[in-house]
Amino acid sequence: MAIMMTFEFLNSFYVKPPSDEILANPELLKTFMTNLPTSAYIPVYLGYIFGSLVSGIVTTKLSKNHDSLMVILVGSLLTLASVFNFFIFLPGQPLWFVSISLLSFLPFTWLGKKLVSKH
């Protein structure tokens, strides 16, 4: 999560974050998210990919016998957290971004496992 947040923080130098007024009003926030340029979502998506990959590596290194179940659990938790992010906390993000993001967490977490596992 820290890696993903770092990418989002760095993106804030490119895309101005919403004001407190926008954050306080769900309709204004949805409009703000809908009107962001496509280029604003690319660094965030790269953060999701890199964060998922690293989470798979770290989970594999910390688990006994390089257990696949733990990696699947972590990837699933990242996906679930993103569902809340996309539909509860920050609605209005483009469908293409929501779709590729939700479909990326498990595969990239698994890829992280494969990079360090011999099984």
Summary of the structure (lengths in Angstrom):
residues: 119
radius of gyration: 15.7
end to end distance: 26.0
largest distance: 51.3
contacts: 350
relative contact order: 0.17
helix: 79%
strand: 0%
